[in-house]
Amino acid sequence: MEINKELARIAKEIKRIGSRTASKNLSVPEQHQKAIALKTLKMNDIGVRIMGGMSKQEARDFLKKIGYTDTKIRDIEK
């Protein structure tokens, strides 16, 4: 039982480090685009249309391109 907890902790740490490393590899414009994509997915549809910029589908596509999974994207949209 204790081994399973330790393995879970290690897996969580690896995931955290991996996501931090992926962010460091983004250029400055990509970092800004990522921030915009995340904000876009958190807005309601009317807000996205009023603000202009990327659509929700474009935001999803960009996040997938930089390594986000469908599950992680769905969690952001909630």
mmCIF file of the N, C-alpha and C atoms, coordinates in Angstrom:
data_MODEL
# 
_entry.id   MODEL 
# 
loop_
_atom_site.group_PDB 
_atom_site.id 
_atom_site.type_symbol 
_atom_site.label_atom_id 
_atom_site.label_alt_id 
_atom_site.label_comp_id 
_atom_site.label_asym_id 
_atom_site.label_entity_id 
_atom_site.label_seq_id 
_atom_site.pdbx_PDB_ins_code 
_atom_site.Cartn_x 
_atom_site.Cartn_y 
_atom_site.Cartn_z 
_atom_site.occupancy 
_atom_site.B_iso_or_equiv 
_atom_site.pdbx_formal_charge 
_atom_site.auth_seq_id 
_atom_site.auth_comp_id 
_atom_site.auth_asym_id 
_atom_site.auth_atom_id 
_atom_site.pdbx_PDB_model_num 
ATOM 1   N N  . MET A 1 1  ? 0.828   -1.197 0.000   1.00 0.00 ? 1  MET A N  1 
ATOM 2   C CA . MET A 1 1  ? 0.000   0.000  0.000   1.00 0.00 ? 1  MET A CA 1 
ATOM 3   C C  . MET A 1 1  ? 0.866   1.251  0.000   1.00 0.00 ? 1  MET A C  1 
ATOM 4   N N  . GLU A 1 2  ? 1.901   1.261  0.832   1.00 0.00 ? 2  GLU A N  1 
ATOM 5   C CA . GLU A 1 2  ? 2.801   2.410  0.918   1.00 0.00 ? 2  GLU A CA 1 
ATOM 6   C C  . GLU A 1 2  ? 3.544   2.634  -0.401  1.00 0.00 ? 2  GLU A C  1 
ATOM 7   N N  . ILE A 1 3  ? 3.868   1.551  -1.079  1.00 0.00 ? 3  ILE A N  1 
ATOM 8   C CA . ILE A 1 3  ? 4.569   1.653  -2.369  1.00 0.00 ? 3  ILE A CA 1 
ATOM 9   C C  . ILE A 1 3  ? 3.685   2.348  -3.391  1.00 0.00 ? 3  ILE A C  1 
ATOM 10  N N  . ASN A 1 4  ? 2.401   2.039  -3.414  1.00 0.00 ? 4  ASN A N  1 
ATOM 11  C CA . ASN A 1 4  ? 1.473   2.677  -4.348  1.00 0.00 ? 4  ASN A CA 1 
ATOM 12  C C  . ASN A 1 4  ? 1.392   4.183  -4.109  1.00 0.00 ? 4  ASN A C  1 
ATOM 13  N N  . LYS A 1 5  ? 1.384   4.589  -2.862  1.00 0.00 ? 5  LYS A N  1 
ATOM 14  C CA . LYS A 1 5  ? 1.345   6.025  -2.540  1.00 0.00 ? 5  LYS A CA 1 
ATOM 15  C C  . LYS A 1 5  ? 2.610   6.722  -3.035  1.00 0.00 ? 5  LYS A C  1 
ATOM 16  N N  . GLU A 1 6  ? 3.746   6.045  -2.831  1.00 0.00 ? 6  GLU A N  1 
ATOM 17  C CA . GLU A 1 6  ? 5.017   6.625  -3.265  1.00 0.00 ? 6  GLU A CA 1 
ATOM 18  C C  . GLU A 1 6  ? 5.079   6.717  -4.789  1.00 0.00 ? 6  GLU A C  1 
ATOM 19  N N  . LEU A 1 7  ? 4.610   5.683  -5.478  1.00 0.00 ? 7  LEU A N  1 
ATOM 20  C CA . LEU A 1 7  ? 4.581   5.712  -6.943  1.00 0.00 ? 7  LEU A CA 1 
ATOM 21  C C  . LEU A 1 7  ? 3.669   6.820  -7.457  1.00 0.00 ? 7  LEU A C  1 
ATOM 22  N N  . ALA A 1 8  ? 2.537   6.990  -6.802  1.00 0.00 ? 8  ALA A N  1 
ATOM 23  C CA . ALA A 1 8  ? 1.613   8.059  -7.189  1.00 0.00 ? 8  ALA A CA 1 
ATOM 24  C C  . ALA A 1 8  ? 2.259   9.425  -6.984  1.00 0.00 ? 8  ALA A C  1 
ATOM 25  N N  . ARG A 1 9  ? 2.980   9.591  -5.877  1.00 0.00 ? 9  ARG A N  1 
ATOM 26  C CA . ARG A 1 9  ? 3.652   10.859 -5.609  1.00 0.00 ? 9  ARG A CA 1 
ATOM 27  C C  . ARG A 1 9  ? 4.729   11.134 -6.650  1.00 0.00 ? 9  ARG A C  1 
ATOM 28  N N  . ILE A 1 10 ? 5.485   10.115 -7.006  1.00 0.00 ? 10 ILE A N  1 
ATOM 29  C CA . ILE A 1 10 ? 6.543   10.275 -8.010  1.00 0.00 ? 10 ILE A CA 1 
ATOM 30  C C  . ILE A 1 10 ? 5.945   10.613 -9.369  1.00 0.00 ? 10 ILE A C  1 
ATOM 31  N N  . ALA A 1 11 ? 4.878   9.932  -9.746  1.00 0.00 ? 11 ALA A N  1 
ATOM 32  C CA . ALA A 1 11 ? 4.223   10.205 -11.034 1.00 0.00 ? 11 ALA A CA 1 
ATOM 33  C C  . ALA A 1 11 ? 3.708   11.637 -11.083 1.00 0.00 ? 11 ALA A C  1 
ATOM 34  N N  . LYS A 1 12 ? 3.142   12.099 -9.971  1.00 0.00 ? 12 LYS A N  1 
ATOM 35  C CA . LYS A 1 12 ? 2.631   13.474 -9.910  1.00 0.00 ? 12 LYS A CA 1 
ATOM 36  C C  . LYS A 1 12 ? 3.773   14.477 -10.064 1.00 0.00 ? 12 LYS A C  1 
ATOM 37  N N  . GLU A 1 13 ? 4.890   14.200 -9.433  1.00 0.00 ? 13 GLU A N  1 
ATOM 38  C CA . GLU A 1 13 ? 6.055   15.084 -9.517  1.00 0.00 ? 13 GLU A CA 1 
ATOM 39  C C  . GLU A 1 13 ? 6.612   15.119 -10.942 1.00 0.00 ? 13 GLU A C  1 
ATOM 40  N N  . ILE A 1 14 ? 6.680   13.969 -11.582 1.00 0.00 ? 14 ILE A N  1 
ATOM 41  C CA . ILE A 1 14 ? 7.169   13.909 -12.967 1.00 0.00 ? 14 ILE A CA 1 
ATOM 42  C C  . ILE A 1 14 ? 6.250   14.712 -13.880 1.00 0.00 ? 14 ILE A C  1 
ATOM 43  N N  . LYS A 1 15 ? 4.964   14.583 -13.671 1.00 0.00 ? 15 LYS A N  1 
ATOM 44  C CA . LYS A 1 15 ? 3.998   15.327 -14.486 1.00 0.00 ? 15 LYS A CA 1 
ATOM 45  C C  . LYS A 1 15 ? 4.167   16.828 -14.276 1.00 0.00 ? 15 LYS A C  1 
ATOM 46  N N  . ARG A 1 16 ? 4.372   17.239 -13.018 1.00 0.00 ? 16 ARG A N  1 
ATOM 47  C CA . ARG A 1 16 ? 4.544   18.664 -12.703 1.00 0.00 ? 16 ARG A CA 1 
ATOM 48  C C  . ARG A 1 16 ? 5.807   19.208 -13.361 1.00 0.00 ? 16 ARG A C  1 
ATOM 49  N N  . ILE A 1 17 ? 6.890   18.473 -13.264 1.00 0.00 ? 17 ILE A N  1 
ATOM 50  C CA . ILE A 1 17 ? 8.148   18.909 -13.864 1.00 0.00 ? 17 ILE A CA 1 
ATOM 51  C C  . ILE A 1 17 ? 8.031   18.951 -15.377 1.00 0.00 ? 17 ILE A C  1 
ATOM 52  N N  . GLY A 1 18 ? 7.380   17.955 -15.953 1.00 0.00 ? 18 GLY A N  1 
ATOM 53  C CA . GLY A 1 18 ? 7.202   17.906 -17.403 1.00 0.00 ? 18 GLY A CA 1 
ATOM 54  C C  . GLY A 1 18 ? 6.410   19.089 -17.926 1.00 0.00 ? 18 GLY A C  1 
ATOM 55  N N  . SER A 1 19 ? 5.351   19.476 -17.227 1.00 0.00 ? 19 SER A N  1 
ATOM 56  C CA . SER A 1 19 ? 4.547   20.610 -17.693 1.00 0.00 ? 19 SER A CA 1 
ATOM 57  C C  . SER A 1 19 ? 5.326   21.914 -17.552 1.00 0.00 ? 19 SER A C  1 
ATOM 58  N N  . ARG A 1 20 ? 6.149   22.016 -16.515 1.00 0.00 ? 20 ARG A N  1 
ATOM 59  C CA . ARG A 1 20 ? 6.962   23.220 -16.333 1.00 0.00 ? 20 ARG A CA 1 
ATOM 60  C C  . ARG A 1 20 ? 8.017   23.301 -17.435 1.00 0.00 ? 20 ARG A C  1 
ATOM 61  N N  . THR A 1 21 ? 8.605   22.189 -17.788 1.00 0.00 ? 21 THR A N  1 
ATOM 62  C CA . THR A 1 21 ? 9.620   22.156 -18.840 1.00 0.00 ? 21 THR A CA 1 
ATOM 63  C C  . THR A 1 21 ? 9.012   22.518 -20.187 1.00 0.00 ? 21 THR A C  1 
ATOM 64  N N  . ALA A 1 22 ? 7.818   22.023 -20.459 1.00 0.00 ? 22 ALA A N  1 
ATOM 65  C CA . ALA A 1 22 ? 7.163   22.326 -21.729 1.00 0.00 ? 22 ALA A CA 1 
ATOM 66  C C  . ALA A 1 22 ? 6.921   23.826 -21.856 1.00 0.00 ? 22 ALA A C  1 
ATOM 67  N N  . SER A 1 23 ? 6.562   24.492 -20.762 1.00 0.00 ? 23 SER A N  1 
ATOM 68  C CA . SER A 1 23 ? 6.353   25.934 -20.782 1.00 0.00 ? 23 SER A CA 1 
ATOM 69  C C  . SER A 1 23 ? 7.645   26.678 -21.076 1.00 0.00 ? 23 SER A C  1 
ATOM 70  N N  . LYS A 1 24 ? 8.754   26.196 -20.559 1.00 0.00 ? 24 LYS A N  1 
ATOM 71  C CA . LYS A 1 24 ? 10.027  26.870 -20.774 1.00 0.00 ? 24 LYS A CA 1 
ATOM 72  C C  . LYS A 1 24 ? 10.461  26.800 -22.234 1.00 0.00 ? 24 LYS A C  1 
ATOM 73  N N  . ASN A 1 25 ? 10.008  25.804 -22.962 1.00 0.00 ? 25 ASN A N  1 
ATOM 74  C CA . ASN A 1 25 ? 10.405  25.655 -24.353 1.00 0.00 ? 25 ASN A CA 1 
ATOM 75  C C  . ASN A 1 25 ? 9.592   26.533 -25.305 1.00 0.00 ? 25 ASN A C  1 
ATOM 76  N N  . LEU A 1 26 ? 8.580   27.207 -24.810 1.00 0.00 ? 26 LEU A N  1 
ATOM 77  C CA . LEU A 1 26 ? 7.762   28.067 -25.658 1.00 0.00 ? 26 LEU A CA 1 
ATOM 78  C C  . LEU A 1 26 ? 8.454   29.416 -25.839 1.00 0.00 ? 26 LEU A C  1 
ATOM 79  N N  . SER A 1 27 ? 8.340   29.954 -27.049 1.00 0.00 ? 27 SER A N  1 
ATOM 80  C CA . SER A 1 27 ? 8.862   31.296 -27.288 1.00 0.00 ? 27 SER A CA 1 
ATOM 81  C C  . SER A 1 27 ? 7.951   32.305 -26.587 1.00 0.00 ? 27 SER A C  1 
ATOM 82  N N  . VAL A 1 28 ? 8.383   33.530 -26.510 1.00 0.00 ? 28 VAL A N  1 
ATOM 83  C CA . VAL A 1 28 ? 7.578   34.563 -25.844 1.00 0.00 ? 28 VAL A CA 1 
ATOM 84  C C  . VAL A 1 28 ? 6.226   34.738 -26.538 1.00 0.00 ? 28 VAL A C  1 
ATOM 85  N N  . PRO A 1 29 ? 6.184   34.838 -27.886 1.00 0.00 ? 29 PRO A N  1 
ATOM 86  C CA . PRO A 1 29 ? 4.866   34.946 -28.522 1.00 0.00 ? 29 PRO A CA 1 
ATOM 87  C C  . PRO A 1 29 ? 3.975   33.727 -28.248 1.00 0.00 ? 29 PRO A C  1 
ATOM 88  N N  . GLU A 1 30 ? 4.578   32.539 -28.195 1.00 0.00 ? 30 GLU A N  1 
ATOM 89  C CA . GLU A 1 30 ? 3.789   31.336 -27.895 1.00 0.00 ? 30 GLU A CA 1 
ATOM 90  C C  . GLU A 1 30 ? 3.280   31.355 -26.461 1.00 0.00 ? 30 GLU A C  1 
ATOM 91  N N  . GLN A 1 31 ? 4.065   31.900 -25.535 1.00 0.00 ? 31 GLN A N  1 
ATOM 92  C CA . GLN A 1 31 ? 3.611   32.012 -24.151 1.00 0.00 ? 31 GLN A CA 1 
ATOM 93  C C  . GLN A 1 31 ? 2.412   32.950 -24.056 1.00 0.00 ? 31 GLN A C  1 
ATOM 94  N N  . HIS A 1 32 ? 2.457   34.048 -24.810 1.00 0.00 ? 32 HIS A N  1 
ATOM 95  C CA . HIS A 1 32 ? 1.323   34.985 -24.832 1.00 0.00 ? 32 HIS A CA 1 
ATOM 96  C C  . HIS A 1 32 ? 0.109   34.326 -25.479 1.00 0.00 ? 32 HIS A C  1 
ATOM 97  N N  . GLN A 1 33 ? 0.345   33.591 -26.551 1.00 0.00 ? 33 GLN A N  1 
ATOM 98  C CA . GLN A 1 33 ? -0.746  32.903 -27.241 1.00 0.00 ? 33 GLN A CA 1 
ATOM 99  C C  . GLN A 1 33 ? -1.369  31.857 -26.316 1.00 0.00 ? 33 GLN A C  1 
ATOM 100 N N  . LYS A 1 34 ? -0.544  31.184 -25.531 1.00 0.00 ? 34 LYS A N  1 
ATOM 101 C CA . LYS A 1 34 ? -1.048  30.195 -24.583 1.00 0.00 ? 34 LYS A CA 1 
ATOM 102 C C  . LYS A 1 34 ? -1.944  30.875 -23.547 1.00 0.00 ? 34 LYS A C  1 
ATOM 103 N N  . ALA A 1 35 ? -1.504  32.013 -23.020 1.00 0.00 ? 35 ALA A N  1 
ATOM 104 C CA . ALA A 1 35 ? -2.303  32.742 -22.028 1.00 0.00 ? 35 ALA A CA 1 
ATOM 105 C C  . ALA A 1 35 ? -3.642  33.171 -22.621 1.00 0.00 ? 35 ALA A C  1 
ATOM 106 N N  . ILE A 1 36 ? -3.616  33.647 -23.853 1.00 0.00 ? 36 ILE A N  1 
ATOM 107 C CA . ILE A 1 36 ? -4.854  34.064 -24.522 1.00 0.00 ? 36 ILE A CA 1 
ATOM 108 C C  . ILE A 1 36 ? -5.764  32.873 -24.747 1.00 0.00 ? 36 ILE A C  1 
ATOM 109 N N  . ALA A 1 37 ? -5.183  31.739 -25.175 1.00 0.00 ? 37 ALA A N  1 
ATOM 110 C CA . ALA A 1 37 ? -5.976  30.532 -25.415 1.00 0.00 ? 37 ALA A CA 1 
ATOM 111 C C  . ALA A 1 37 ? -6.648  30.058 -24.123 1.00 0.00 ? 37 ALA A C  1 
ATOM 112 N N  . LEU A 1 38 ? -5.925  30.086 -23.024 1.00 0.00 ? 38 LEU A N  1 
ATOM 113 C CA . LEU A 1 38 ? -6.504  29.659 -21.745 1.00 0.00 ? 38 LEU A CA 1 
ATOM 114 C C  . LEU A 1 38 ? -7.638  30.581 -21.320 1.00 0.00 ? 38 LEU A C  1 
ATOM 115 N N  . LYS A 1 39 ? -7.441  31.890 -21.476 1.00 0.00 ? 39 LYS A N  1 
ATOM 116 C CA . LYS A 1 39 ? -8.502  32.847 -21.128 1.00 0.00 ? 39 LYS A CA 1 
ATOM 117 C C  . LYS A 1 39 ? -9.711  32.673 -22.040 1.00 0.00 ? 39 LYS A C  1 
ATOM 118 N N  . THR A 1 40 ? -9.450  32.412 -23.311 1.00 0.00 ? 40 THR A N  1 
ATOM 119 C CA . THR A 1 40 ? -10.533 32.228 -24.282 1.00 0.00 ? 40 THR A CA 1 
ATOM 120 C C  . THR A 1 40 ? -11.412 31.053 -23.895 1.00 0.00 ? 40 THR A C  1 
ATOM 121 N N  . LEU A 1 41 ? -10.794 29.944 -23.509 1.00 0.00 ? 41 LEU A N  1 
ATOM 122 C CA . LEU A 1 41 ? -11.576 28.755 -23.165 1.00 0.00 ? 41 LEU A CA 1 
ATOM 123 C C  . LEU A 1 41 ? -12.374 28.938 -21.880 1.00 0.00 ? 41 LEU A C  1 
ATOM 124 N N  . LYS A 1 42 ? -11.948 29.843 -21.011 1.00 0.00 ? 42 LYS A N  1 
ATOM 125 C CA . LYS A 1 42 ? -12.667 30.088 -19.758 1.00 0.00 ? 42 LYS A CA 1 
ATOM 126 C C  . LYS A 1 42 ? -13.852 31.030 -19.954 1.00 0.00 ? 42 LYS A C  1 
ATOM 127 N N  . MET A 1 43 ? -13.856 31.786 -21.060 1.00 0.00 ? 43 MET A N  1 
ATOM 128 C CA . MET A 1 43 ? -14.951 32.734 -21.335 1.00 0.00 ? 43 MET A CA 1 
ATOM 129 C C  . MET A 1 43 ? -16.172 32.005 -21.886 1.00 0.00 ? 43 MET A C  1 
ATOM 130 N N  . ASN A 1 44 ? -17.317 32.668 -21.755 1.00 0.00 ? 44 ASN A N  1 
ATOM 131 C CA . ASN A 1 44 ? -18.491 32.119 -22.426 1.00 0.00 ? 44 ASN A CA 1 
ATOM 132 C C  . ASN A 1 44 ? -18.432 32.514 -23.910 1.00 0.00 ? 44 ASN A C  1 
ATOM 133 N N  . ASP A 1 45 ? -19.262 31.886 -24.715 1.00 0.00 ? 45 ASP A N  1 
ATOM 134 C CA . ASP A 1 45 ? -19.197 32.080 -26.168 1.00 0.00 ? 45 ASP A CA 1 
ATOM 135 C C  . ASP A 1 45 ? -19.433 33.525 -26.588 1.00 0.00 ? 45 ASP A C  1 
ATOM 136 N N  . ILE A 1 46 ? -20.343 34.210 -25.920 1.00 0.00 ? 46 ILE A N  1 
ATOM 137 C CA . ILE A 1 46 ? -20.633 35.601 -26.264 1.00 0.00 ? 46 ILE A CA 1 
ATOM 138 C C  . ILE A 1 46 ? -19.427 36.479 -25.957 1.00 0.00 ? 46 ILE A C  1 
ATOM 139 N N  . GLY A 1 47 ? -18.786 36.238 -24.820 1.00 0.00 ? 47 GLY A N  1 
ATOM 140 C CA . GLY A 1 47 ? -17.593 36.999 -24.452 1.00 0.00 ? 47 GLY A CA 1 
ATOM 141 C C  . GLY A 1 47 ? -16.483 36.841 -25.471 1.00 0.00 ? 47 GLY A C  1 
ATOM 142 N N  . VAL A 1 48 ? -16.329 35.627 -25.982 1.00 0.00 ? 48 VAL A N  1 
ATOM 143 C CA . VAL A 1 48 ? -15.287 35.367 -26.992 1.00 0.00 ? 48 VAL A CA 1 
ATOM 144 C C  . VAL A 1 48 ? -15.571 36.164 -28.251 1.00 0.00 ? 48 VAL A C  1 
ATOM 145 N N  . ARG A 1 49 ? -16.836 36.191 -28.666 1.00 0.00 ? 49 ARG A N  1 
ATOM 146 C CA . ARG A 1 49 ? -17.194 36.940 -29.884 1.00 0.00 ? 49 ARG A CA 1 
ATOM 147 C C  . ARG A 1 49 ? -16.986 38.443 -29.707 1.00 0.00 ? 49 ARG A C  1 
ATOM 148 N N  . ILE A 1 50 ? -17.331 38.959 -28.536 1.00 0.00 ? 50 ILE A N  1 
ATOM 149 C CA . ILE A 1 50 ? -17.194 40.389 -28.281 1.00 0.00 ? 50 ILE A CA 1 
ATOM 150 C C  . ILE A 1 50 ? -15.719 40.786 -28.249 1.00 0.00 ? 50 ILE A C  1 
ATOM 151 N N  . MET A 1 51 ? -14.891 39.981 -27.585 1.00 0.00 ? 51 MET A N  1 
ATOM 152 C CA . MET A 1 51 ? -13.472 40.302 -27.432 1.00 0.00 ? 51 MET A CA 1 
ATOM 153 C C  . MET A 1 51 ? -12.702 40.166 -28.747 1.00 0.00 ? 51 MET A C  1 
ATOM 154 N N  . GLY A 1 52 ? -13.151 39.307 -29.620 1.00 0.00 ? 52 GLY A N  1 
ATOM 155 C CA . GLY A 1 52 ? -12.409 39.081 -30.857 1.00 0.00 ? 52 GLY A CA 1 
ATOM 156 C C  . GLY A 1 52 ? -11.211 38.189 -30.596 1.00 0.00 ? 52 GLY A C  1 
ATOM 157 N N  . GLY A 1 53 ? -10.308 38.103 -31.525 1.00 0.00 ? 53 GLY A N  1 
ATOM 158 C CA . GLY A 1 53 ? -9.144  37.239 -31.352 1.00 0.00 ? 53 GLY A CA 1 
ATOM 159 C C  . GLY A 1 53 ? -9.456  35.819 -31.748 1.00 0.00 ? 53 GLY A C  1 
ATOM 160 N N  . MET A 1 54 ? -8.779  34.872 -31.115 1.00 0.00 ? 54 MET A N  1 
ATOM 161 C CA . MET A 1 54 ? -8.951  33.473 -31.510 1.00 0.00 ? 54 MET A CA 1 
ATOM 162 C C  . MET A 1 54 ? -10.287 32.927 -31.040 1.00 0.00 ? 54 MET A C  1 
ATOM 163 N N  . SER A 1 55 ? -10.803 32.003 -31.827 1.00 0.00 ? 55 SER A N  1 
ATOM 164 C CA . SER A 1 55 ? -12.049 31.330 -31.454 1.00 0.00 ? 55 SER A CA 1 
ATOM 165 C C  . SER A 1 55 ? -11.723 30.225 -30.461 1.00 0.00 ? 55 SER A C  1 
ATOM 166 N N  . LYS A 1 56 ? -12.755 29.645 -29.884 1.00 0.00 ? 56 LYS A N  1 
ATOM 167 C CA . LYS A 1 56 ? -12.524 28.554 -28.945 1.00 0.00 ? 56 LYS A CA 1 
ATOM 168 C C  . LYS A 1 56 ? -11.870 27.364 -29.651 1.00 0.00 ? 56 LYS A C  1 
ATOM 169 N N  . GLN A 1 57 ? -12.239 27.094 -30.885 1.00 0.00 ? 57 GLN A N  1 
ATOM 170 C CA . GLN A 1 57 ? -11.634 25.980 -31.611 1.00 0.00 ? 57 GLN A CA 1 
ATOM 171 C C  . GLN A 1 57 ? -10.161 26.253 -31.905 1.00 0.00 ? 57 GLN A C  1 
ATOM 172 N N  . GLU A 1 58 ? -9.847  27.478 -32.266 1.00 0.00 ? 58 GLU A N  1 
ATOM 173 C CA . GLU A 1 58 ? -8.441  27.836 -32.487 1.00 0.00 ? 58 GLU A CA 1 
ATOM 174 C C  . GLU A 1 58 ? -7.634  27.696 -31.192 1.00 0.00 ? 58 GLU A C  1 
ATOM 175 N N  . ALA A 1 59 ? -8.251  28.067 -30.070 1.00 0.00 ? 59 ALA A N  1 
ATOM 176 C CA . ALA A 1 59 ? -7.586  27.932 -28.769 1.00 0.00 ? 59 ALA A CA 1 
ATOM 177 C C  . ALA A 1 59 ? -7.324  26.461 -28.458 1.00 0.00 ? 59 ALA A C  1 
ATOM 178 N N  . ARG A 1 60 ? -8.329  25.607 -28.691 1.00 0.00 ? 60 ARG A N  1 
ATOM 179 C CA . ARG A 1 60 ? -8.152  24.166 -28.467 1.00 0.00 ? 60 ARG A CA 1 
ATOM 180 C C  . ARG A 1 60 ? -7.039  23.611 -29.343 1.00 0.00 ? 60 ARG A C  1 
ATOM 181 N N  . ASP A 1 61 ? -7.054  23.987 -30.614 1.00 0.00 ? 61 ASP A N  1 
ATOM 182 C CA . ASP A 1 61 ? -6.036  23.493 -31.555 1.00 0.00 ? 61 ASP A CA 1 
ATOM 183 C C  . ASP A 1 61 ? -4.630  23.915 -31.126 1.00 0.00 ? 61 ASP A C  1 
ATOM 184 N N  . PHE A 1 62 ? -4.486  25.159 -30.698 1.00 0.00 ? 62 PHE A N  1 
ATOM 185 C CA . PHE A 1 62 ? -3.164  25.638 -30.269 1.00 0.00 ? 62 PHE A CA 1 
ATOM 186 C C  . PHE A 1 62 ? -2.695  24.875 -29.032 1.00 0.00 ? 62 PHE A C  1 
ATOM 187 N N  . LEU A 1 63 ? -3.580  24.707 -28.061 1.00 0.00 ? 63 LEU A N  1 
ATOM 188 C CA . LEU A 1 63 ? -3.189  24.015 -26.830 1.00 0.00 ? 63 LEU A CA 1 
ATOM 189 C C  . LEU A 1 63 ? -2.815  22.564 -27.110 1.00 0.00 ? 63 LEU A C  1 
ATOM 190 N N  . LYS A 1 64 ? -3.529  21.921 -28.041 1.00 0.00 ? 64 LYS A N  1 
ATOM 191 C CA . LYS A 1 64 ? -3.161  20.553 -28.421 1.00 0.00 ? 64 LYS A CA 1 
ATOM 192 C C  . LYS A 1 64 ? -1.777  20.536 -29.066 1.00 0.00 ? 64 LYS A C  1 
ATOM 193 N N  . LYS A 1 65 ? -1.499  21.552 -29.871 1.00 0.00 ? 65 LYS A N  1 
ATOM 194 C CA . LYS A 1 65 ? -0.208  21.631 -30.553 1.00 0.00 ? 65 LYS A CA 1 
ATOM 195 C C  . LYS A 1 65 ? 0.948   21.739 -29.565 1.00 0.00 ? 65 LYS A C  1 
ATOM 196 N N  . ILE A 1 66 ? 0.730   22.398 -28.442 1.00 0.00 ? 66 ILE A N  1 
ATOM 197 C CA . ILE A 1 66 ? 1.821   22.567 -27.477 1.00 0.00 ? 66 ILE A CA 1 
ATOM 198 C C  . ILE A 1 66 ? 1.805   21.497 -26.380 1.00 0.00 ? 66 ILE A C  1 
ATOM 199 N N  . GLY A 1 67 ? 0.925   20.500 -26.525 1.00 0.00 ? 67 GLY A N  1 
ATOM 200 C CA . GLY A 1 67 ? 1.005   19.352 -25.628 1.00 0.00 ? 67 GLY A CA 1 
ATOM 201 C C  . GLY A 1 67 ? -0.126  19.136 -24.651 1.00 0.00 ? 67 GLY A C  1 
ATOM 202 N N  . TYR A 1 68 ? -1.163  19.936 -24.697 1.00 0.00 ? 68 TYR A N  1 
ATOM 203 C CA . TYR A 1 68 ? -2.289  19.725 -23.805 1.00 0.00 ? 68 TYR A CA 1 
ATOM 204 C C  . TYR A 1 68 ? -3.114  18.543 -24.313 1.00 0.00 ? 68 TYR A C  1 
ATOM 205 N N  . THR A 1 69 ? -3.672  17.782 -23.390 1.00 0.00 ? 69 THR A N  1 
ATOM 206 C CA . THR A 1 69 ? -4.527  16.657 -23.760 1.00 0.00 ? 69 THR A CA 1 
ATOM 207 C C  . THR A 1 69 ? -5.980  17.127 -23.835 1.00 0.00 ? 69 THR A C  1 
ATOM 208 N N  . ASP A 1 70 ? -6.818  16.317 -24.478 1.00 0.00 ? 70 ASP A N  1 
ATOM 209 C CA . ASP A 1 70 ? -8.245  16.648 -24.559 1.00 0.00 ? 70 ASP A CA 1 
ATOM 210 C C  . ASP A 1 70 ? -8.866  16.754 -23.164 1.00 0.00 ? 70 ASP A C  1 
ATOM 211 N N  . THR A 1 71 ? -8.456  15.881 -22.278 1.00 0.00 ? 71 THR A N  1 
ATOM 212 C CA . THR A 1 71 ? -8.982  15.899 -20.905 1.00 0.00 ? 71 THR A CA 1 
ATOM 213 C C  . THR A 1 71 ? -8.625  17.191 -20.192 1.00 0.00 ? 71 THR A C  1 
ATOM 214 N N  . LYS A 1 72 ? -7.383  17.610 -20.331 1.00 0.00 ? 72 LYS A N  1 
ATOM 215 C CA . LYS A 1 72 ? -6.927  18.837 -19.676 1.00 0.00 ? 72 LYS A CA 1 
ATOM 216 C C  . LYS A 1 72 ? -7.666  20.055 -20.253 1.00 0.00 ? 72 LYS A C  1 
ATOM 217 N N  . ILE A 1 73 ? -7.882  20.049 -21.549 1.00 0.00 ? 73 ILE A N  1 
ATOM 218 C CA . ILE A 1 73 ? -8.615  21.146 -22.197 1.00 0.00 ? 73 ILE A CA 1 
ATOM 219 C C  . ILE A 1 73 ? -10.061 21.184 -21.704 1.00 0.00 ? 73 ILE A C  1 
ATOM 220 N N  . ARG A 1 74 ? -10.690 20.025 -21.598 1.00 0.00 ? 74 ARG A N  1 
ATOM 221 C CA . ARG A 1 74 ? -12.072 19.980 -21.082 1.00 0.00 ? 74 ARG A CA 1 
ATOM 222 C C  . ARG A 1 74 ? -12.136 20.507 -19.658 1.00 0.00 ? 74 ARG A C  1 
ATOM 223 N N  . ASP A 1 75 ? -11.135 20.169 -18.850 1.00 0.00 ? 75 ASP A N  1 
ATOM 224 C CA . ASP A 1 75 ? -11.116 20.656 -17.463 1.00 0.00 ? 75 ASP A CA 1 
ATOM 225 C C  . ASP A 1 75 ? -10.996 22.180 -17.415 1.00 0.00 ? 75 ASP A C  1 
ATOM 226 N N  . ILE A 1 76 ? -10.244 22.754 -18.326 1.00 0.00 ? 76 ILE A N  1 
ATOM 227 C CA . ILE A 1 76 ? -10.087 24.213 -18.386 1.00 0.00 ? 76 ILE A CA 1 
ATOM 228 C C  . ILE A 1 76 ? -11.412 24.868 -18.747 1.00 0.00 ? 76 ILE A C  1 
ATOM 229 N N  . GLU A 1 77 ? -12.153 24.232 -19.644 1.00 0.00 ? 77 GLU A N  1 
ATOM 230 C CA . GLU A 1 77 ? -13.417 24.808 -20.117 1.00 0.00 ? 77 GLU A CA 1 
ATOM 231 C C  . GLU A 1 77 ? -14.534 24.767 -19.088 1.00 0.00 ? 77 GLU A C  1 
ATOM 232 N N  . LYS A 1 78 ? -14.391 23.970 -18.051 1.00 0.00 ? 78 LYS A N  1 
ATOM 233 C CA . LYS A 1 78 ? -15.457 23.847 -17.038 1.00 0.00 ? 78 LYS A CA 1 
ATOM 234 C C  . LYS A 1 78 ? -15.564 25.089 -16.196 1.00 0.00 ? 78 LYS A C  1 
# 
